[in-house]
């Protein structure tokens, strides 16, 4: 079923080998046949160039999923405990907004057949195989033997960590060298696989959709762990292919994320680091609760009110209240002062009762005591009254 793919991968690999053969002319350097190593590297570049539109669709799908994050969170709160209804509502939301949660791992899914095809082709590069296998998928016998003997730092690209001693003897390789080179490449392959997923998640954040989040966790932890187990069975050429793919992906994602960065609010809410994201979510939640219950803000006092207000830390001063006697004395003094201000000058004649003349030339005036007595309804001094009557008589 995959024969057309085997033919396509073989053809691309052989074409790049022909190009690099014109440069190196079959020579090796540092125990490495660079014609075949670079042919595998440029096979990766060719495949990634073909899959670049798929990678752009992956980025667009992730942006669409991020835009739907608030609606997804509302659905999760609305249908909490009802998983079936939640899934149905989310599928309807994806269909309406034309978002696909599976697009996040589409480039990886598309590369799996390519990986399997290269694994199948390199696995047949063993000199012990019958001659009928030498010319499969467009290979010539000369190309078959050249690839079977090609090495990377002394380890054949067709050998694996678990290659038998007979296979290694037929390839002219040392078992210890093969295991060392294979182990280093497998470690680099696992590390770069983890870093590619981590780079994307740190920039775009964890998805709100549980299905999408599960896929992110699978790519971040599941695939690197599976490579730790299965990597020992991969030919070194396949490990070169996978490691080169991961390095290319790191550079491609770095460029795309700088050119098309995720929304800053989503990046802060879910990415950055996990601790910052959790702190921001708690603060937003607390502010939301406080805003719902808080009373309307009071207006700030004016500058005049602030000036009249007591200073902070000052002791309160109680107002002293005057006694009733003191208040009466103060009122009498005030009345006396007011009356004195209205008194006429001393040289101004005043009217005397019944046209009588003053005794001893004195000018009678209204004394404050008499005025106060009249105003209070009291009679004048009787002695002064009798003297006045005798004078007039």
C-alpha positions, 0 to 999 in steps of 0.5 A, spaced: 500 500 500 505 504 501 509 502 495 508 509 491 511 513 498 517 508 498 518 510 491 517 517 492 522 517 498 527 513 494 527 518 488 528 524 492 534 521 496 537 518 490 537 525 487 540 529 493 545 523 493 547 525 486 548 532 487 552 531 493 556 526 489 558 531 484 561 535 490 565 530 495 566 525 489 566 519 494 571 521 499 569 521 506 571 526 512 571 524 520 569 517 518 563 520 515 560 519 508 557 526 507 554 524 500 549 520 504 548 524 510 547 530 507 542 527 502 538 525 508 538 532 511 536 535 504 530 530 504 528 533 510 528 540 507 524 537 501 519 534 505 518 540 510 518 545 504 512 541 501 509 541 508 510 548 509 502 550 508 500 544 512 504 548 518 501 554 516 494 551 517 496 548 524 498 555 526 491 558 524 488 553 527 491 554 534 490 561 533 482 560 532 482 555 538 485 561 542 480 565 540 474 560 542 478 559 549 473 564 553 467 561 549 469 554 551 470 556 558 463 558 558 461 552 556 465 548 561 462 552 566 455 551 563 455 544 562 459 542 568 458 534 570 454 533 563 460 531 559 456 528 553 452 535 552 459 539 553 462 535 547 456 536 543 456 543 544 463 544 543 463 540 536 457 545 534 462 551 536 468 548 532 463 547 526 460 554 526 467 557 527 471 553 522 476 551 527 479 544 528 482 541 534 486 536 531 490 541 526 495 542 532 498 535 530 497 535 523 504 536 521 506 530 525 501 526 523 503 527 515 510 526 517 509 519 520 508 516 513 514 519 510 518 517 517 515 510 516 517 510 508 524 512 510 525 507 515 523 501 510 528 503 505 534 504 510 532 497 513 533 494 506 540 497 506 544 490 508 549 487 504 546 480 507 540 481 503 538 477 497 540 481 490 533 481 488 532 487 494 538 491 491 534 494 486 528 495 489 524 502 489 529 505 483 535 503 486 541 501 482 546 495 485 552 500 486 547 505 489 545 500 494 552 498 496 554 505 497 549 506 502 550 500 505 557 502 507 556 509 508 558 511 515 557 517 520 563 518 525 564 510 523 557 507 524 553 505 518 547 509 517 543 503 516 545 500 523 541 501 529 543 500 536 540 493 536 544 491 530 546 484 530 554 482 530 553 479 523 550 485 520 555 489 523 560 485 521 557 485 514 557 492 514 564 493 516 562 496 523 564 496 530 559 494 535 561 499 540 562 505 536 555 504 533 552 504 540 555 510 542 553 514 536 546 511 536 545 513 543 548 520 542 543 521 536 537 518 540 538 522 546 538 528 541 532 526 538 528 525 544 531 532 547 529 536 540 522 532 540 521 535 547 523 542 545 519 543 539 513 541 543 515 546 549 516 551 545 510 552 542 506 551 548 510 556 552 508 561 546 501 559 545 499 556 552 495 550 554 488 549 550 482 550 554 479 544 550 480 538 554 481 534 547 486 539 545 490 539 551 490 532 551 493 532 545 498 537 547 500 533 553 501 527 548 506 531 544 510 534 550 511 527 554 508 521 550 512 522 544 519 523 547 518 517 552 516 513 546 522 514 542 526 512 548 523 505 547 523 505 540 529 509 538 534 503 539 530 500 533 531 505 528 537 505 523 542 511 524 539 514 518 532 515 520 535 518 527 538 523 523 532 524 519 528 525 525 533 530 529 534 534 523 526 535 522 526 537 529 532 542 529 528 545 522 521 545 526 525 549 532 527 554 527 521 554 523 516 555 529 521 561 532 520 565 525 513 564 525 511 565 532 515 572 531 512 574 525 505 571 527 505 572 535 499 569 539 494 575 542 498 578 548 492 577 553 492 569 551 499 569 552 499 572 559 493 568 561 495 561 559 503 562 557 509 565 560 510 560 565 505 556 569 506 560 575 505 567 572 499 564 569 496 561 575 497 567 579 494 572 574 488 567 573 487 568 581 487 575 581 482 576 575 477 571 579 478 575 586 477 582 582 471 579 579 468 577 585 470 583 589 467 588 583 460 584 584 459 585 591 463 592 592 459 599 594 459 605 589 466 609 590 465 615 595 467 622 592 474 624 594 473 630 599 475 637 597 481 641 598 478 646 603 475 640 607 481 636 607 484 643 610 479 643 616 479 636 617 483 634 623 490 632 622 492 624 622 494 622 629 492 629 633 488 628 639 481 630 639 480 637 643 473 638 647 470 644 647 469 648 653 462 650 655 461 657 659 457 657 666 450 660 666 453 666 671 459 667 666 454 667 660 450 673 664 456 677 665 458 677 658 451 679 656 451 685 660 458 687 658 456 687 651 449 691 652 453 696 656 458 697 651 453 698 646 449 703 650 455 707 651 456 707 644 449 711 643 450 716 649 450 723 646 456 728 647 456 732 654 455 739 651 449 737 648 442 740 652 437 735 653 430 736 655 428 736 662 421 734 665 416 740 666 421 745 663 425 745 670 432 747 670 437 742 672 440 743 679 447 746 680 447 747 673 448 739 672 445 736 665 441 730 667 442 725 662 440 718 662 444 713 666 445 706 664 442 704 670 436 708 669 436 706 662 436 698 664 431 700 670 426 703 665 427 697 660 426 692 665 420 695 668 423 698 674 421 704 678 427 710 678 430 711 685 425 715 689 430 720 692 432 722 686 424 723 684 423 727 690 429 732 689 426 733 682 419 735 685 422 740 690 426 743 685 420 744 680 416 747 686 
